[in-house]
Amino acid sequence: MSREFSDLVKAVGDCKSKQEEDRIILREVALLRTRLSERDAASRMKELCVRMMYCEMLGHPVEFGYIHAVNLTQRTTLIEKRTGYLTASLFLDSRSELLILLVNTLQRDLKSQNPWEICAALSAMTRLIGAETVPAVLRQVVDLLSHSNDQVRKKATMVLHRFLQTCPSAVQDHLDLFKRALCDRDPSVMSASLCAIHDLAKLDAAAYQNLVPSLVIILKQVAEHRLSREFDYHRMPAPWIQLKLLKILAVLGHANQRASEEMYEVLREVMRRAAELGTSAGYAVTYECVRTVTRIYPQADLLQSAAEHTSRFIGAANPNLRYIGIHALSDIVRVDPRYAAEHQVVVMECLEEPDQALRRKTLDILYQMTNPANVEVVVDRMSAFLAPAAAPSPRAA
């Protein structure tokens, strides 16, 4: 980047007010308009596009430069092409009139021998391709799911998922490709398929019941640290993959005893390993395990284990953990109300927390927990909690 751009970024960072920032950016927008009309603009187009993107990020449109971002995607050097696709995907959307100028470039780059050019085009497509243009590139994207480069296969899977969201009818004949991606030898490709499988399973769980054994095996391997350490986050093995797998299992195991029985053991093991880690990522996976346990066909021992982990959340000093503990207990009580009694006192103590979100959630679960045996205690406690809100303010008096 030039000294001119560095000075701009520094000047914006030193601003003391929004008005001062606006004056600087408006001056930059006017300067960019001039720079783009100069004879040597083509040689500096990459930086000019980045500078236009910076102005847009700060709330000042630069519509006069959009066409230059589109033209930059047609350059032969990778860095310029990637910059063009990045800026075009931020400037435009699937309804833009300029998109028609990009379709031919996208089709050409999808055929490139350079996998990074293909990846640049695929990344832009998740943002730019609408329902009308899906048929123009669908066949090429499907072919790229068999590409030798794992990054290309991963991005092609993500683009196909985007097509499923924007134009489901066009992708109906290719849904089995997501199952194939689930079994890909590269974990990143497998991971990319999970979001699509989750969406599809929510629409028709029965069609994806046969994936339960594979999903269980994958979850077990991830929890046992079979993946590369590059997928770790704060010592937690691939937490986002685990979370998405758990969400899928929750959908497939709902009201299905046979499918749920295949999950019990791995859920117990994943919950134990995640809880032992004692990190935020571990708590997130533990909580998702509890949610999954409460959504599949219930099993007494597993539900008891989930309740024990939930009690640790509720008893934690950290208000964020107490909040997810209240959420988790709400799910457990919905399955078996008997678990409400042993946590009743601790839950009512949460009404004294300064965190408003925690207090509101506590009121919700107290309503769920109330029964003929504890109604007087709960109502008295809730009345005491609400009394200050009902009292007239000094100003009103």
MOCOR-V140100 format. One record per helix or strand of 2 or more residues. SS is the DSSP state (a for helix, b for strand). FROM is the first residue (numbers start at 1). LEN is the number of residues. If there is no record, write none. Layout:
BEGIN
SS&FROM&LEN, SS&FROM&LEN
END
This chain:
BEGIN
a&3&11, a&18&19, a&41&17, a&63&10, a&78&14, a&99&12, a&115&14, a&134&11, a&150&17, a&168&7, a&176&7, a&187&17, a&205&19, a&229&3, a&239&15, a&257&21, a&280&16, a&300&15, a&319&17, a&337&16, a&356&14, a&375&16
END
